[in-house]
Amino acid sequence: MERVGSVEWHGSLIERLDLLAAVQHNCECRFDATLLLVEACASHAMLAGDQRALNGLLWNRRLARRLRVEEGLAEA
């Protein structure tokens, strides 16, 4: 487990890297002219403090994978 702020990531390294890539892709943080953070976006706020959302994302990711395997759309 990796602790980030007040939350813990319970997934694997690959799952963490995929999550970070998705957050980076959707980042809408606002910075001032000197590149200081003015306002964190919802994605980064979730990473820093929403344990329930992170747990839900991980659970749904694993559920989707299992369902694809059961339907023969992915290998186990």
Backbone bond lengths (Angstrom), bond angles and torsions (degrees), N, CA, C in turn:
res aa  C-N    CA-C-N  psi(-1)  N-CA   C-N-CA  omega(-1)  CA-C   N-CA-C  phi
1 M - - - 1.457 - - 1.519 109.04 -
2 E 1.291 115.32 143.18 1.457 121.66 178.61 1.518 108.16 -115.66
3 R 1.324 116.36 127.25 1.459 121.01 179.33 1.522 109.13 -92.96
4 V 1.339 116.27 125.83 1.456 122.67 177.32 1.518 107.10 -128.74
5 G 1.325 117.63 110.69 1.459 120.14 -177.62 1.518 110.22 62.35
6 S 1.337 116.24 -124.84 1.458 120.44 -178.29 1.522 112.39 -100.26
7 V 1.323 117.56 10.94 1.459 120.85 -179.03 1.523 110.25 -122.96
8 E 1.330 115.25 162.35 1.462 120.78 177.11 1.519 108.72 -124.98
9 W 1.325 116.52 135.94 1.453 121.68 175.81 1.517 107.67 -89.98
10 H 1.315 117.73 121.67 1.458 123.23 -176.25 1.528 112.90 -98.96
11 G 1.319 117.07 4.41 1.452 121.16 -178.02 1.519 112.63 -93.31
12 S 1.312 114.35 -176.63 1.460 121.86 -179.72 1.528 110.53 -80.61
13 L 1.310 115.67 173.49 1.463 120.96 177.31 1.529 110.69 -62.59
14 I 1.315 117.36 -43.67 1.474 120.81 179.29 1.525 110.30 -61.54
15 E 1.327 117.10 -43.46 1.463 120.72 178.79 1.529 110.59 -63.77
16 R 1.306 116.78 -39.10 1.471 120.59 178.50 1.524 110.41 -65.16
17 L 1.327 117.41 -44.08 1.460 120.22 179.91 1.527 111.54 -64.32
18 D 1.330 116.95 -38.76 1.467 120.64 176.45 1.528 110.97 -63.71
19 L 1.325 116.95 -41.59 1.465 120.88 178.30 1.522 110.66 -63.17
20 L 1.329 116.58 -46.13 1.466 119.98 -179.52 1.530 111.46 -63.19
21 A 1.322 117.52 -37.19 1.462 121.06 176.89 1.533 110.72 -64.48
22 A 1.322 116.78 -41.25 1.461 120.48 178.58 1.523 111.18 -65.61
23 V 1.322 116.94 -41.63 1.468 120.58 178.40 1.527 109.68 -64.12
24 Q 1.316 117.34 -44.58 1.457 120.64 179.74 1.533 110.57 -61.47
25 H 1.323 116.68 -41.68 1.469 121.35 -179.55 1.528 111.59 -62.86
26 N 1.340 116.55 -34.17 1.463 121.21 -175.61 1.524 113.76 -103.87
27 C 1.320 118.02 10.10 1.462 122.39 -176.32 1.528 111.43 -63.75
28 E 1.322 114.71 131.73 1.464 121.70 176.28 1.527 110.45 -127.82
29 C 1.339 116.90 28.90 1.465 120.79 178.43 1.525 109.58 -58.93
30 R 1.316 115.33 147.62 1.464 120.37 178.83 1.529 109.29 -109.89
31 F 1.333 115.00 136.12 1.459 122.17 -179.52 1.523 108.76 -124.56
32 D 1.357 115.77 153.40 1.456 119.13 176.23 1.527 109.70 -87.77
33 A 1.317 117.23 -174.21 1.458 122.60 -175.87 1.527 112.62 -62.96
34 T 1.335 117.17 -24.47 1.472 120.44 179.67 1.526 111.58 -95.80
35 L 1.326 115.83 12.03 1.469 123.91 178.81 1.532 114.17 66.56
36 L 1.330 116.00 25.38 1.458 120.26 171.80 1.522 108.56 -87.60
37 L 1.320 115.85 140.63 1.460 121.01 -178.69 1.519 110.36 -64.45
38 V 1.324 115.98 125.01 1.458 122.25 176.99 1.522 109.63 -96.01
39 E 1.333 115.37 -45.12 1.469 120.35 -178.95 1.521 109.33 -150.44
40 A 1.323 115.35 128.54 1.468 120.38 177.24 1.520 109.09 -79.13
41 C 1.327 115.61 143.22 1.466 120.71 178.40 1.532 110.10 -75.00
42 A 1.318 115.50 169.72 1.466 121.37 -178.84 1.530 111.67 -61.75
43 S 1.339 117.08 -37.06 1.467 120.52 -179.46 1.524 111.00 -63.40
44 H 1.316 116.94 -46.43 1.461 120.14 179.68 1.536 111.52 -70.13
45 A 1.324 116.94 -34.71 1.465 120.06 176.29 1.527 110.36 -62.38
46 M 1.341 116.28 -39.69 1.464 120.62 177.57 1.524 110.15 -62.04
47 L 1.332 116.86 -46.47 1.465 120.61 -179.99 1.516 111.99 -58.60
48 A 1.321 116.31 -36.57 1.452 120.75 -174.76 1.519 114.06 -83.88
49 G 1.344 118.15 -21.46 1.447 115.62 -172.33 1.508 119.30 -154.64
50 D 1.320 119.67 12.19 1.465 119.58 -177.86 1.528 110.63 -120.64
51 Q 1.324 115.27 82.50 1.457 121.36 -177.67 1.523 111.83 -59.58
52 R 1.316 117.12 -39.95 1.467 120.78 -178.28 1.522 111.20 -63.03
53 A 1.327 117.19 -42.17 1.465 120.76 179.13 1.522 110.88 -65.05
54 L 1.321 117.91 -42.93 1.464 120.81 178.94 1.522 111.26 -63.41
55 N 1.323 116.34 -42.70 1.463 119.81 177.55 1.525 110.94 -62.21
56 G 1.323 116.70 -40.62 1.456 121.00 179.19 1.522 112.22 -65.90
57 L 1.319 116.99 -41.15 1.470 120.06 177.56 1.525 110.96 -61.54
58 L 1.316 116.18 -44.12 1.462 120.57 -179.40 1.527 110.79 -65.83
59 W 1.320 117.10 -44.16 1.463 121.24 -179.67 1.521 110.28 -61.59
60 N 1.338 117.04 -45.97 1.467 120.49 -179.50 1.519 112.31 -66.66
61 R 1.320 117.25 -36.38 1.467 120.22 177.65 1.527 109.92 -61.39
62 R 1.332 115.83 -45.37 1.466 120.17 -178.75 1.523 111.28 -70.15
63 L 1.321 117.68 -36.42 1.465 121.53 177.25 1.527 110.27 -64.30
64 A 1.310 117.41 -44.82 1.462 121.21 179.66 1.522 110.44 -60.63
65 R 1.316 116.87 -42.00 1.469 120.84 178.95 1.530 109.85 -61.72
66 R 1.341 116.16 -47.14 1.463 120.31 -179.66 1.523 111.37 -60.75
67 L 1.324 117.48 -42.17 1.460 121.04 -179.85 1.530 111.26 -66.10
68 R 1.333 117.96 -38.27 1.471 120.08 176.79 1.523 110.48 -63.32
69 V 1.321 117.54 -39.59 1.469 121.28 178.16 1.521 109.79 -65.26
70 E 1.325 117.60 -45.09 1.457 121.35 -179.48 1.523 112.13 -62.98
71 E 1.334 117.42 -31.93 1.461 121.11 179.77 1.525 112.35 -87.36
72 G 1.317 117.10 0.02 1.453 121.02 179.11 1.510 113.45 77.31
73 L 1.321 117.78 18.45 1.456 122.52 -179.34 1.519 112.78 -93.13
74 A 1.328 117.01 -8.51 1.469 122.28 178.62 1.518 108.15 -149.26
75 E 1.312 115.61 157.91 1.463 121.00 177.34 1.523 110.08 -87.39
76 A 1.306 115.63 148.71 1.467 121.15 -178.74 1.494 112.93 -68.43
